[in-house]
């Protein structure tokens, strides 16, 4: 995936990938990564719910929302659920610095180009 390529170029170690909310939760809780990227839309549930549950069960994991939507409501819901960042999929290629910010505990959002 594009996200994987960008993160590997920036020397992030990819511990796991998951296709569903359930697989993602299980992998994150088992592997305890520094950062967990969660898509807003998952085939078996809401990424927002995953963020909420993951931050409750493993608050030490920095959870970043990944979305194709630049909707204000999704951003607010993600931050209220506990996400430290919100990355638009169209911004993936330049996501390294923002992902690094999340890993260091700083909050951030990506902005859609005008």
PEWO-V150461 format. One record per pair of residues at least 24 apart in sequence whose C-alpha atoms are under 8 Angstrom apart, sorted by the first residue. I is the first residue (numbers start at 1). J is the second residue. D is the distance in whole Angstrom. If there is no record, write none. Layout:
# PEWO-V150461
i:I j:J d:D
i:I j:J d:D
This chain:
# PEWO-V150461
i:2 j:92 d:7
i:2 j:93 d:7
i:3 j:92 d:6
i:3 j:93 d:8
i:6 j:92 d:7
i:6 j:93 d:6
i:6 j:94 d:8
i:6 j:95 d:7
i:6 j:96 d:7
i:7 j:96 d:7
i:10 j:96 d:6
i:19 j:43 d:8
i:20 j:44 d:6
i:20 j:45 d:8
i:21 j:45 d:6
i:21 j:46 d:7
i:21 j:47 d:7
i:21 j:50 d:6
i:25 j:50 d:7
i:25 j:54 d:7
i:28 j:54 d:8
i:29 j:54 d:8
i:29 j:57 d:8
i:29 j:58 d:7
i:32 j:58 d:8
i:32 j:61 d:7
i:33 j:61 d:6
i:34 j:60 d:7
i:34 j:61 d:5
i:34 j:62 d:6
i:34 j:103 d:6
i:35 j:61 d:6
i:35 j:62 d:5
i:35 j:63 d:6
i:35 j:64 d:7
i:35 j:102 d:7
i:35 j:103 d:6
i:36 j:61 d:7
i:36 j:62 d:6
i:36 j:63 d:5
i:36 j:64 d:6
i:37 j:63 d:6
i:37 j:64 d:5
i:37 j:65 d:6
i:37 j:66 d:6
i:38 j:63 d:7
i:38 j:64 d:6
i:38 j:65 d:5
i:38 j:66 d:6
i:39 j:65 d:6
i:39 j:66 d:5
i:39 j:67 d:6
i:40 j:65 d:6
i:40 j:66 d:6
i:40 j:67 d:5
i:40 j:74 d:8
i:41 j:67 d:8
i:48 j:77 d:7
i:48 j:78 d:6
i:48 j:81 d:6
i:49 j:81 d:7
i:51 j:78 d:7
i:51 j:81 d:6
i:51 j:82 d:6
i:51 j:83 d:6
i:52 j:81 d:5
i:52 j:82 d:6
i:55 j:81 d:8
i:55 j:82 d:6
i:55 j:83 d:8
i:62 j:102 d:6
i:62 j:103 d:6
i:62 j:105 d:7
i:63 j:102 d:8
i:64 j:99 d:8
i:64 j:102 d:7
i:70 j:112 d:7
i:84 j:108 d:6
i:85 j:109 d:5
i:85 j:110 d:8
i:86 j:110 d:6
i:88 j:112 d:7
